Amino acid sequence: MEEERVLPFYESYSGLRLANFYPPYNVTSGLQYKAKDGDIFLVTYPQCGTLWLQQILYVLLQNGSSPKDAASLFRAFPLLELEGSEAVEDAPSPRIITSHLPYDFIAQSPRAKYIVLVRDPRDVCACMFRRLRTYPAYEFSEGQLSDFLDLFCNDAVDYRGYFAHLRSWCDHRDDPNVFWLNYEELHSNFQATVKSLSSFLGIEHNLFKGRIVLKKCQEKSSVPYMKSKTNKYMEEFLYIPFEKLAGDTRFSEGVKSFHASVQCSGFLDAMSNVRCMATTEPDPNQRPYYVDFDGYRLSCAFDTGLLRSALEYKPRADDVFVVTYPKCGTTWVQHIAYLIYNDGQKPKDGLDFLKNSPFLEMTGVGCLESMKRPGIIKSHFPYSMMPMSPEAKYIYVCRNPKDCVTSFFYHTKGFPGYEFTRGTFSTFFDIFCEGQTDFGDYFDHVLGWYEHRDEPNILFLHYEDMKAEPRESVLKIAKFLGQPYHDRLLQDASYLENVLRYSDVSAMKQYTNDSLVQFFSKPLQAGEEVPEGLQLFHKATHDNPSEAKLVRKGIVGDWKTHLTPEMNDRLERKIHERLAGTEFVDVWKRHGVM
C-alpha cells in the first residue's frame, strides 16, 4: 500500500497561502494599507535573504551600528502581513516595511520605493523545505523533499508560490521606484551593489562620509557575524516565556503570535539541529565570498581606503618587500629576514611581528611609517600593481601550484570572511584553475614577476629549493639584504644557527601561530601603539575568530593527498600551457612535483 504523503498545512487568507500564526486581522489590515510618501518596501519571497538585507539596511541607516536585540530588528522592519498596518504606522523613520506579498497584493504608490530581492529557486526550495520541516505550524516535520519539490514547482507553497511572486514583480523591475536586486549579485559584488542600493535610497551621505560605514556594513552583514550575533538574540527572543512576552510593548501582536506558535516542545532543539547540519556538512555549491576592489578580488577583511593608500605608496630606498602569491612562503621568508635583521632573535609577540613586518595592502601605508627599520614589508600584489622603485628591494618567492592550491584551500576555508567553511576542495580547485581566487590568477602572478627576475633589485626564489637547502637560501637572502649580514652569518655560528632554528617550520608553528592567536584573541590594551590599519585588521579578526593558521604544514608534496589523478592531469596541462619556456617545470621536476 502506498504511504500517504505528508503535506504542509496552510490557512487561506484572501487568496494567499499562509501559516496559521498570521493573525487574520493583521493580514487584512496589511492588505488594506495605503502606501505613504517616503515608504520603503523591502520585498522578498520567503528564504530569499530577507534577514540579510534587513541587516545591511540597518547598518547603513544607523551609520555602522547593528541591531542590539530582536526587538530592534522587528521594530525597524515590520512584516506588513504578519504585524498589520498599526505596527507599520509605529515604525521609526525612515520607515522600511518588509513584505513577502506579490505585486498585485501590496500597496502601490509612485512616491514609495520598493527593493525587490530575488534568489535562485533551487536555493529557495532547499531552504524553504528545511524551514517548513522545522516550524511546528506547518505540521510538516515528516515531510519529504520530493513531495515539497512538486509543491514548489507548481506554486502550491506559501503566499502564491515562488514563480507567481517572481513573475508579478519582474514585470515592474524597470519601474523608476523599483530596485531589482539579485541575491547572488549582492553576494559576489557586495560593495558595488550596496553603493547602488544606497544611491537608490538617497543615503549616499551615510555611505561616503567615512569608509568605516561601508566596512562595518560588510562586516556586520557577514555570515560569521550574523551567526554569532543575530542568531544569538533571535534565540534569546524565542526562549522568552510566553507570559513575559505578552506584556512586552516592544513587540507587536503579530510577532507575539509567531512567538506563541514556536513555544512548543522540541522546536528549539529541532532548529538547532537544522542549523548544525547546515553549517557542518560539506556543500559543493558553496563558493568563497570575495569583494571587488576596482577589478582586484580580495576577501572582505580588506579596507578600500587602506588598499588605495598601498597602491599609491612611493617606496623608500631602504624598503625591502617580500612578495608572493598567497600561501607560497610569505610568512617563512618574513621570519628569515626578521631574524637576520634582529641578531637571530625571534619576534617578542604577535604585535611586534605585525608592526615590523606589515602587510602592505591590509594595513596601508600608516604601518610602514611606524615600522622599525631595517624591516620587511609583506605583499601579494602582482608586479603590475606593486609600487616599484629601482632603489627598493623585492624578494619574490614562487611555490608550485599543486601545493599552493592545497594550502590556499585550507586558508580560505579557515578564515570566516570568505564564508567558505563548508566549501569543498573540488570547488576551490576549479576556482583556482580558472584564476578566480583572491589576488588574481596564480599563473599571471608568477609570470609577471618572473619576467623581472634578473633585475638587480629583485631576488627570485623557489620555495622547493629553499626547503631542500635552507642554509644556502638563508645566506642568499642575507647577501641580498646586505653583504655585512651575509659575512656575519658565515663568521658567527650561533647567529646562523638561530636564524635557521627559528625559521624552521616546526618552530614557527609554535611561536608564530601562538603569538598571533594571542594578539588577535585579546582586546587591544590602552596605550598600545597600534597603527590604524592594524587596528582594523585586529577588530575584523577579533570579532570573527579564525581557525586558519599562517603556518600549516610548510612541506613539498602535501598535494599528493588532495589532488585526484584527474585534478593532477588538469593542473599539469595548465602548467605546460602557461609556463612553457620558463625554468619552473625543471625546478619542480627536480623536487618530485612533476
N, C-alpha and C positions, 0 to 999 in steps of 0.2 A: 504494500500500500504506500503510495507516495506521501511523504511527510508534508504536513501543512506549512506553507510559507509564513514566516513572521514578517509583518509589515509595520512601518512606523504609524503611530496614532496621531492624527491631526484633528483639530477643530476647524470648521469653516466659518470665516468671518468676511462677509461682503465679497465673496468670490476669492478670498485668499486662504491658503492652507497654512495654519499656524499651530504651534504647540499650545497646550491648554493653560500655560501660565500667562498668556497675554490677556489682560482684563478686557472683556468686551467693550466696556465703556471707553477705555483708553484707545482701543483700536478705532472705534467710531469717531472719537474726538480728533484723533490723529489724522484720519482720512478727511475730516472736515476742516482741518487747519488751513488758514489763508496765509500764504507766504507774504512776508513783510519786506519792505525795502531794507537791504543790507543783510538779510538772512543768508547764511551759507549752509548748504546741504552737503553732507558727506554721504554719498550713496554707494552702497556695495551690495552684491549678493552675499548671503552668509558664507563665511570661511574664505573670503577674498582679501583679507588683510585689513579688516576694519580697525582692530585694536592697534595695529602697527601705524596706520595712517593717523589715528587719533593721537598717538604718542608723538609723532612727527609734528603735527599741527600744534599740539600743546606746547612743545619745547620752542617752536618758532614764535608763537604768540606771547609766550611768557619769558622771552629773552634768555633762553637757556635753562630755565627751571623745568623740572618734570613733576608729574602729579605725586603728591605725598601719600595719598591713600586712595581707596576705591571711591570714596565719596567725591573727591576732587575730580576724578575722571568722569563719573556718571553725571555730575552737575555740569561739567564743561561740554559734554557731548550727549545730551539726552536722546534716547532712541524713540523717535516720534510715535511709532505704532505700539510700543510697549508702555511708554510713560504718558502718552496723551499730550494734548495741546497745553495743558496747565503747566507741566514740567518745562515745556519749551519756552513758555512766556517767562518763567522764572530763571532761565539760563542767563549766565553773565554775558556781557558784551565783550568782543564780537560774538554773536550767537551762532554756534555751529550745531546743526541738527543732524543727527545720524539717522539713516533710514535704509531699509532693505527693499523699499517699495519699487515696483515697476514705474516707468514714466507716467503712465496713464492714471496711476493711483496717487501720485504725490502732488502737493501744492505747487503750482507753477506761477512764476512771476518774472518778467523780464528784468526786474530790479533785484532779484535774488541771484545767487551764484550756486552752481551745482558742480561738485567734484565727484566724478564717477570713476571708481576704481574697479578694474576688471582683472580676472586671473584665468590662467589656463584651466579649462574644465576638468582635466584629468586630476590636477591637484585639488581642485574644489571638491570633486566627487570623493576622493580619498579622505580628505579632512572632514567632510560632512558625514561620511559613513562612521568615522570614529566618534564624532560628536553625538550623533543620534544614538549610537550604542551606549554612550556614557550617560546622557541626560535621562533621568527617570521618566519625565513627562512623555517621551516618545514611545515608551514601552517596547523598546527595540533592542534590549540587551543581548538577545539571542539571534538577532538578525544576521543574514548572510550578505556578503559583498555582492554576490551575483544578483541577488534579488534587488538590492539597493541600486545597483548599476542600471537595471532595467527601469526602475522608477525614475532615476536621474535622467536617463536618456529620453524618457517620454514626458519630461516636465511634470512628474507626479510627486514632487517633493515640495519643500517649504515655499510659501508665497505662491507664485505662479510657475515656479520652476526656473532653473538657471538660464536656459536658452531663450525662453519668453522674456525674461528680465533683460538679457543682453540685447535682444532684438529691439526691445522698446526704447532703450537708451541709445543704441547705436544709430538709430535714425536721427538723433539730435546731437550727435557728437561734435558737429561743426557749428552749433549754435554759439553765439558770442559769449553767453553766460554759462557755458558748459566747459569744464576742463576734463578731458578724457585722459585717464591715467592707467597705464599698464603696470600691473604688479611686477612683472618680470623686468620691465624697463627701469622701474624705481629701484629694484634690487641691483641691477647691473650698472646703472649710471646714476647713482644716488644724487650727487651734488648738482649736476646739470638739471635733473628732474625737479629737485626741491627748489632750485632757483626759479625755474619756470612756474612752478606752483605758487611760490611767493609773489612773483610778479602778477599772476592772475588775481591773487587776493589783495594786491596792493600793499604788501607788508615788507617791501624791499628794505625799508629802514631798519627793521629788526635784523635782517639777514646780513646787511653790509656795514652796519655801524661798527662791527668788530668781527674778526674771523672766529672769535670764540663761540658765537651763537651757532653758526653752521657746524663747527666742530662738536659742540655739545649735542646738537640735533642728531648728528651722525652717531655719536657715542651712545646717547640715551635711547635711541630707537634701534640699537643693535640687538641681535638675538641674545647674546650673553647678558647684556644689561637688563633686558626685559624679563629674561628668565629669573634673574636674581632679585629684581626689584618689583616688577609688575606682578609676576606670579605670586610673590610673597604677599603683597597687600590684597590681591584678589582672593587668595586662600584665607587670609585673615577675615575678609568680608564674609566668605561662605561659612566660616566657623562661628560667626556671631550668633548667639542663641536667638531664636525667632522672637521670643518675648522681649528681649532687649532691643532688637531692631525695630519692633513695632512702634516704639515711641521715639525713634530717632528721626528728627525732622530733616536731616541731611539727605535722606533717601526718599524718592518718590514712591507712590503706591505701586507703580508698575515694577520698579526694582524690587520692592518688598515681595511682590507676588512671585517674581522669578526666584528670589531667595528662598521663599517658602517651598517652592517646588523641588529644590535640591536639598532641603533639610530632611533627608531620609537616610536610613541605614545603608552603608555600603557605597554611597555615591562618591564621597571624597576619596575613599580608597581606590575605587574604580578609576576616577580621574587621575589619581597619582600613578596608577599602573599604566594607563594610556600614555601619560607624559613620559614615564620612564622608558617605555617601549619605543616611543617616538624619538627619544634623544640618544639611545644607545645602539639601536640596530643600524648596521651599515646601510647607506642609501646611495645606490649607484647614480641617482639623478641629482644628488646634491653637488653643486659646484662652488668653488671658493668665491667669496664676496670681495670684489675689487672696486676701487674708486678711480675714476679717470681724472687725471690732472693734465689737462691740455694734451691729451693723447698718450700720456705716460701712465701705465697701470700700476697702482700701488694698493696696499691694504688701507683700511680706514684709520689706522693709527697715525698716519702722517698728516701734518698740518700744511694747508696750502701756502700760508704766508712764510712759514719756515722753509718750505721747499723752494719757493721763489727766491728767498734770500740765498739759499745754497747755489742755485743756478746762476745767480748774479755775482757770486763771490769772486774776488780778484786774488789769486794765490800769492802768498808771500814767498820770498826767496828761501826761507827756512821751513816751508811746508813740506811734509812727506805724507803722501796718500797711499793707503793700502786699498786697492780696488779689486773687486771680484764680482762675478755673478753670484747670487745668493747660494750659500751652502757649499762654497768652493775653497774654504780655508781662511776666511777673513779673520775670525777670532784668533786662530792659531798664529797667523803672521803678525797680527796686532800685538799679541803677547811676546812673540820673539823680539819685535822691535822695542816694546816697552822694557823688557828685561835687559836688552843691550843698552838702552839709554839710561837705565836706573841701576847700574852696577850689579845686575843679576838678581835684584830684589823684586819679588812679585808685588802686584798692587796690594795696598793695605786693606782695601774693601771695594765693594762694587762701585761706590761713588767715585773713588779715586780712578778706577779704570775708565768709567764712562765719561768723566770730566776731561781726562787727559789723553783719551783716545776716542774722541767724539765721532758719532755717526752723522756725517755732514747733512744728508737730506732729511734725517729725522729730527735733529736738534737745531739746525740752522747755524748761521754764522756767529751768533752770540756765544756759543760754546767754544768756537775757535779763538775768540778774543780772550777768553779766560783760561784756556788750557795752558798747562805747563809746557815749556819748550826747552830742549827739543822734544817733540812728541809726534804721535801718529794720528792721522785723520782717516776714518773709515768711509768708504763709499761703494755703492753698487751702480753708479752711473755708467752708462755706455760711453765710449770715447766721444761720440758726437755731442753729448750733453755735459761732459766733465769740464769744469773750469780748468783751463790749461795755462801753463806758464813755462817757458824754457828754463826758468830758474828754480822752479819747484821740482820735487822728485815724486815718481809714481812707481809703486810696486804692484804689478798685476799678477794674480795667481789664477791659473786655469786648472780645472778639475774635469775628469772625464764625465760625459753627460749621463752615463749609467748610474754612477754613484751620486751624481748631483741630483738627479730626479728622485732618487730614493730618499736622500736626506731632506730634500725640499718638500717632499710629501709629508714627512713627519713634522717638519716645521710648520707647514700650512695647517695641518690637522690639529696641531697643539696650541696655536695662538688663536684666542677667541675671536679676534677681529675679522678673521677670514670666514667665520660661520661655516666651518667645514669639518666639524667634529665627527660627523657620520659619513664623511666622504670616503670613497674607496681609492685604492692605489690605481686601479684601472682607469677611473675617471681622470685622476690627476695626471697620469701618464699621457693620456690623449691630449689634455690641455697643454702639457709641456711640449709634446711633439708638434703641436700646432702653433707654438710660440705665443700662447695666450696667458701665461702666468704673469705675476707682477714682475716689474723690472724688464719686461720685454722678452724677446726671443733669445734663447741661450746662444745659438749659433751666430746671430748678428752681434751679440755682445763680445764673444771671444774673438771673432774675426776683426771687429772694429779695433780692438787693442792689439791684436797680433800684427796688423799692418804697420804698427809703430814700434814694434819690439826692439828694433835696432837703434832707436833714438837714444842719445846719451843719458837722458834723464828718466828713462823708463827701464825697469828691471822686470823682465817677463819670466815667471817661474811656472813650473808644472808641479802640481800637488803630488803626483805619483813619484816624481824624482825626489821631492822633499821627504816623503815618507821613507824612501829607500836609503837616502843619505842625509840624515838630519844634521850631522856635524858640518858637512860641506855646505849645506843650504844656509845654516846659521852664519857661517863665515862669509858666504856670498852676500847675504843681506847686510851684514856688518860692514863689508867693504863698500857696498853701495851707499850706506848711510854716512860713511866717512872712514878714510883709511886708518885714523887713530883707533877706532873701535875694533877694526879687524886686527891690527897689530897687538892691541891689548889682550884680545881673546887668545891669541897664539902664545902670549907671554904669561898669562895668568890662568892657570889650570882651573882654579876654583871658580873664577868668573865664568869661564866657558861651561864648566860643569853645571853651575846654577842655571844658566840660560837654557841648556839642554834639558835639565831635570824639570824646571818649572814650565817649560813649553811642551813637555810631553803630554799626550792626550790623557793619560791616567791621572796626572797631577791636575791638569786643567779641569777635568770633570769634577774633581773635588772642590778646588778652591774657587774656580771661576763660576761654575753653576751655583754653588752655595752662596757666594758673596753677592751675586746678582739677585738671587731669590730673596736674600735678607734685605737688600736695598729696596726692591720693589714691593715687598710684602708689608713693610713698615711705613707709617706716615712720615713725611719729611719733618725733621725737627726744626724748631725755631732757631734761627741763627745760622743754619746750614747755608753755605754759599752754593746754590744750585742755579745754573743758568735757566732762562725761561724755557728754552726748548726741551731741556732735560726735565724740568718740572712738568711740562705737558706730557712727555713720554712716561714719566713716573705715574702721573694721575691715570692715564689710559691703562697702564699695566696694573696698577694697584686696584683700580675699580673692577677690572676684568682679569683675575689671576689666570696665568697660563701654565699649562703642563709641558710646554715645549722647553727644550734645553738648547742653549747656544752651542754647547759641546755635547754631541751624542755619542757616536762610535769613533769617528775620525779614522776610518780604515779604508783600504782599497779593496773592493770586491764585495761590499755589502749588497750590491745589486744582484748578485747571484741567487740570493734567497728571496728576491722580489720580482724580478723580470721573468715572465714566461718565455719560452723559446720564440713565440710569435712576436712578443714585445722586443726581445733582443734583436731579432732579424730586422724589425721595422726601424729600430734606432740605428743599427749598423748601416742600413741602407741610407739613412739620412746623414750619417757621419761621412760616408763616402761621397754622397752627393754634395754636401755643403763644404766639406773640408779637404776636398781633393787638392793636391799640390802643396799642402802645408805639412808641418812636422808632426801634427797631432797623432795621426794614425800610427806612425813609427814609435812615438813615445808610449802610446797605450798598448801596442803590441809588446813592447819591451817589458811592460809591467803586468801582462796577462789579462788586460782588459778586453782585448780583441783577439 
